[in-house]
Amino acid sequence: MIATPLYLPDYPLGHMIAFQIEEQVKKAGALGPEFERMSKYGNVLPDVWMTHATGAPVSADPLLRATEEALKGL
Protein backbone atom coordinates (compact mmCIF):
# COMPACT_ATOMS: atom_id res chain seq x y z
CA MET A 1 0.00 0.00 0.00
CA ILE A 2 2.88 2.36 0.72
CA ALA A 3 4.80 1.49 -2.47
CA THR A 4 1.80 1.89 -4.77
CA PRO A 5 -0.36 4.76 -3.49
CA LEU A 6 -2.58 4.77 -6.59
CA TYR A 7 -3.77 1.27 -5.64
CA LEU A 8 -5.82 2.43 -2.64
CA PRO A 9 -8.38 4.58 -4.53
CA ASP A 10 -9.50 1.46 -6.38
CA TYR A 11 -11.04 -0.05 -3.24
CA PRO A 12 -14.19 2.14 -3.05
CA LEU A 13 -14.84 1.73 -6.78
CA GLY A 14 -14.42 -2.04 -6.52
CA HIS A 15 -16.84 -2.22 -3.60
CA MET A 16 -19.45 -0.19 -5.50
CA ILE A 17 -19.14 -2.43 -8.55
CA ALA A 18 -19.31 -5.62 -6.47
CA PHE A 19 -22.39 -4.43 -4.60
CA GLN A 20 -24.14 -3.40 -7.81
CA ILE A 21 -23.42 -6.79 -9.41
CA GLU A 22 -24.51 -8.64 -6.27
CA GLU A 23 -27.81 -6.75 -6.32
CA GLN A 24 -28.35 -7.71 -9.98
CA VAL A 25 -27.62 -11.38 -9.29
CA LYS A 26 -30.13 -11.37 -6.42
CA LYS A 27 -32.77 -9.87 -8.73
CA ALA A 28 -32.09 -12.51 -11.37
CA GLY A 29 -32.29 -15.31 -8.82
CA ALA A 30 -29.50 -17.49 -10.23
CA LEU A 31 -25.78 -16.83 -10.24
CA GLY A 32 -24.72 -19.12 -13.10
CA PRO A 33 -26.83 -17.82 -16.00
CA GLU A 34 -26.52 -14.24 -14.82
CA PHE A 35 -22.73 -14.43 -14.53
CA GLU A 36 -22.52 -15.99 -17.99
CA ARG A 37 -24.70 -13.22 -19.45
CA MET A 38 -22.58 -10.51 -17.83
CA SER A 39 -19.20 -12.00 -18.70
CA LYS A 40 -19.97 -12.53 -22.40
CA TYR A 41 -20.13 -8.81 -23.09
CA GLY A 42 -16.38 -8.51 -23.45
CA ASN A 43 -13.70 -5.91 -23.04
CA VAL A 44 -15.39 -2.49 -22.97
CA LEU A 45 -15.31 0.60 -20.76
CA PRO A 46 -16.49 0.00 -17.17
CA ASP A 47 -19.63 2.15 -17.47
CA VAL A 48 -20.63 0.48 -20.74
CA TRP A 49 -20.08 -2.97 -19.24
CA MET A 50 -21.96 -2.10 -16.05
CA THR A 51 -24.87 -0.65 -18.01
CA HIS A 52 -25.11 -3.91 -19.95
CA ALA A 53 -24.71 -6.05 -16.83
CA THR A 54 -27.00 -4.22 -14.41
CA GLY A 55 -28.93 -1.65 -16.41
CA ALA A 56 -27.16 1.33 -14.83
CA PRO A 57 -23.65 2.80 -14.95
CA VAL A 58 -21.26 2.43 -12.01
CA SER A 59 -22.91 4.35 -9.20
CA ALA A 60 -23.19 4.64 -5.43
CA ASP A 61 -27.00 4.64 -5.69
CA PRO A 62 -27.42 0.91 -4.88
CA LEU A 63 -25.31 1.37 -1.73
CA LEU A 64 -27.32 4.43 -0.72
CA ARG A 65 -30.63 2.59 -1.26
CA ALA A 66 -29.40 -0.33 0.86
CA THR A 67 -28.31 2.12 3.57
CA GLU A 68 -31.75 3.74 3.59
CA GLU A 69 -33.42 0.34 3.91
CA ALA A 70 -31.09 -0.65 6.75
CA LEU A 71 -31.78 2.60 8.60
CA LYS A 72 -35.54 2.07 8.27
CA GLY A 73 -35.11 -1.23 10.09
CA LEU A 74 -33.60 0.44 13.18
ZIQUI-V247908 format. One record per pair of residues at least 12 apart in sequence whose ideal C-beta (glycine too) atoms are under 6 Angstrom apart, sorted by the first residue. I is the first residue (numbers start at 0). GAP is how many residues later the second one is. Records with the same first field share a line. If there is no record, write none. Layout:
I = GAP ; GAP
//
This chain:
15 = 44
16 = 41
18 = 43 ; 44
19 = 34 ; 42
22 = 39
23 = 30
37 = 15
45 = 12
//
